[in-house]
Structures are given as structure tokens and as C-alpha cells.
Amino acid sequence: MAKKLSNGVVVLGLGRFGTSLALELAESGVEVLGIDADPRIVQSLAGRLTHVVEADTTDEEAMRQLAVGEFDVAVVGVGNDLESSILSASVALGLGVRTVWAKAISEAHARILSQIGVHHVIRPEHDMGRRVAHLVGGGMIEYIEFDEGYAFAKTSVPKALHERSLGGFGVRSQFGVTVVGVKRAAGEFDYATAQTVLRAGDEIIVAGPTVKVEAFARTS
């Protein structure tokens, strides 16, 4: 692989969590490079991810050859093997990945990952893979799916809405979502109304169908 996938994510370690997350990202339209040392796992995911490669995620030279450092986002799915998890995260950071997420299985594990510079440390079980996939794949700061197909998300304000009122721009008619709250820089969240004017640096709470919420967040 000579260069990164456009807007893609590299998943290092395809155990239960890594596989669940990688497949959810792929189904959401995100291009995914999955890497694992187990040939059986790699074979089982062939054709289901954009690319899947058999390699040791702790091997810096192998990761360099796969252009892992060219990705903006990496997710370290290795969990049960603490040494492999920490080394894989360290390799991704050392190669210059802009944002590294990593799974931890204990408080001590999480603390070590944070200490070496991992940007987002998560401690999910298998059923949390889906939620994290939405955060990794979109432009959302926080995400909650209340029911099948309906979600709330915290995100930044898209440039198109800077210095525009919600009613004047017609967010609901154009994007199919509703802005329900806004937080000014160094302020607190407040209800949003049609007269609310959004500014650069604001954070907003958006509600609507999951697909439309994700599409809106990616315009930020």
C-alpha cells in the first residue's frame, strides 16, 4: 500500500472489538485498512474491508511499509495482550498518525496508553464497538443512539453556518436534523431557537436520523 486511503481508518488488531468496529466503519462508507497477525482472521475479512493485511502490528518496519503513518486515524484493537497493545500504539504514534484510539482492558492499561500519548483510550466490551465506530468515522465529539436509526450528537459548527441564524439558514430543511442546543466558547449549553446565531468555536447538540446526523457532523 503506497499511500493512505482517503478519509480512511487503519485498525490494528482484529479481535472481536477491532473486527466489530472495522466492519461498522466499512458499512458506514469509511475506507478501512485492517491489520492482524492471524491469517485466519485476515482471510475471514477478505472482501469485507477495503484492505485487510496479515502483519505484526508491533513491527515498526512492517507498519511503515503499509504506510500506517500516512493515516490520520488509527484504532488499536489489541486488548488482551498488554505488551502488543502498548507496542502497537507506540508504533502508530511514532510513525506520525495524527489521532490514535486504543482499547484498554483495565485501569492500569488505560493509564499506560495515556502516558505514552494515545489520544483516546476506550474500555469497551464487544457491544460498544458500534458506538465508537460512529465517533471515529464522523466529525462528532460525542454520540448517543437512543433508538434504532435515531441519534443525538455533539459536534462543532459547520463553516456554512458561521454567523447564520438557525431559522434563516434552514438547517432542518437542508440537512434533515434539528439543532437542539448550543454551547458558546467558555460558556454553557443553552437551548437553540430559530433566532440563535451560530459562531466558529461553538459546540452544538444535533438530533435526527442517525445517517443524517452523521452526514451533518462530517460537514464540520
N, C-alpha and C positions, 0 to 999 in steps of 0.2 A: 504494500500500500504506500503510494508515494506522498499523498497529502491527505489532510483531514477531510471528512465528509462535511458538506455544507450544513451548518447548524446541527451537526451530529453530536452524539454522546458515545464515549467509549466506556464499556462496562468491564471491569477487571475482576474476574471470578464469577462463574455462572452456576452457583449453587441454587438453592430454592429461591432465595431473595433476589440474587442477581438475575436469574432467568425470568422470574416474575416481572421484575422491573424492566428488563430489556424487551420482553415481549409486549408489555403495556406501552412502552415508548414507541416501539415499531408500529403497533396498531393505531397509535395516535398520529402517525405520519412522520415521526422523528427517525432520522437515519442513525443506525446503531452499529458500532463495531463491538462485538463480544469476544472476549479472550479468556480461555481457560486451558489448563494443562491436561485435562481429562479428555481423551479422544472420543469417548462415548458421548459425553455431553456435547462436544463440538458437532459430532455427526448428527445428534438428535435435533440440533438447532439449525442445521444447514438449510437454507432456503426460507427460514422464518425470520432471520435478521438480515440487515443489509449486508453485513460481512460477519463471519464468525471464524476465529483462528485458534489453532492449538498452539499454545506457547506458555512459558513460565512467566507469570506477571511480576515476579520478583527479579527477573533478569533484565537489568537496565539496557543492555545492548539489544536484546530481542525487542524490548518495548520501543527503543529508538528506531529500529528498523521498521517497525509497524507504524511509525510516525505518531505515537501516542502523545508526544509533546506538542503536536500541532492542533490538538483538540482544545476547545475552550472549556469543556466539561468532562470530567472523569468520575465514575462511581466505582468505588472499591467494594465489591460484593463479597469478598472473602471475609468470613466471620469467625468460624470455629478454630482456625489455625491462626493464633495471635501473631506469631512471627511473620507468617506470609502476609497477613493483613497489613501489619505495620510497614514491612518492606515494600509491599506493592504501593501503598500510599506514598511512601518516601520516594520511590522511583517516579511516580506520576508528578509529584511536586518538583523533584529535581529536574525533570525534563521540561518543566515550564507550563504545565497545564494550569490554566487561569483559575478554575474553580474545581476543587476536589471534594467529593462527598465520600464518606466511608461508613460502613456498618460496624457497630461495636456490639459485643455481647455482654459487656459488663461495664461498671462504672470506671474501673481501673483502665480497661481497654480504651474507653472513650477519652479518658484523661490523657493517655499517651498519644492518641491520634491528634487531639487538640494541641498538645505540646509540640508536635513535630510540624504543625502548620496546616492541618486539614481544616478546610473552611466550614464544612458542615458535617457534624458527626451525628449519626442516627442510630437508634437502637430498636429497629422494627422486628416484628415477627413476620412470618410469610404473608399474612393478610394485609400488612402495611405497605407492601411493595407497590400496590396500585396507587395509593395516595402520593407516595414520594415520586412516582413516575410523572404525575401531573406537575409537581413542583419543578422537577428537573427539566421537563420538556417545554415548559411555558415561561412566561415572564412574571410569574406570580411570587409574591413574598410569602403568602400563606394561602392555604386551600382547604376547604371543608366541603365534602359532598354529603348533603343532608339526605338525599334520596337518589334513587337511580336516575341519572340524567339531569340532576339539578344541583347547582353548587353555588357557594359563596367564595369569593377570593379577595385577598388584599393585594393590590398592585400599585405601581406608580402611574402617573397621569400620562397618557399618550401625548406626543407633541402636538397633534392635531387639535387637542382640547385646551392647550395652554391659553389662558386669558379668555376663555369662552365660557358662557353660561350653559348649564346642562340643558335648559329648555330651548335656548337659541340654537344649540348645535344639533339637538335631536338624537341623543345617544341611543335611546331605546329603538327609535325607528331605523337608525343606521346600523347598529350593532346587535340589536335584539337582547340587550341586557339593561339592567337598572343600576344606577349608582345610588347606593343607599346611605353612604356615609363618607365623610372626608376628614382627613387629619392634616392640618397645616403644619409646616415645618416648626418644630419645637412646641407644637400645640397638642390638643387632644382631639379625639374623634368627635364629630358632631353630625347630626342628620343632614343629608343633602336635599336641596329643593330645586325646583326649576330655575330659581334665581341664583343658585350657587355658581360662582365663577371659579374655575379650577386653574391652578398655577403650577409651574415647574417646581418640583420638590414636594408637592402634596402626595399623600397616600390616600387611596380610595378603596372602599369596600364595594364590590360589584356582585350582583346576584343575577342568576338566569340559567338557561340550559347549559350544561357542562361544556359542550362543544363551543358554544358562542362565548362563554366566559373565557375559555382558553384562547380563542381567536382574538378577543378584545385585549387580553393581557399581553399577547405577543406583539401587539402594535405599539407597546410602550417603548 
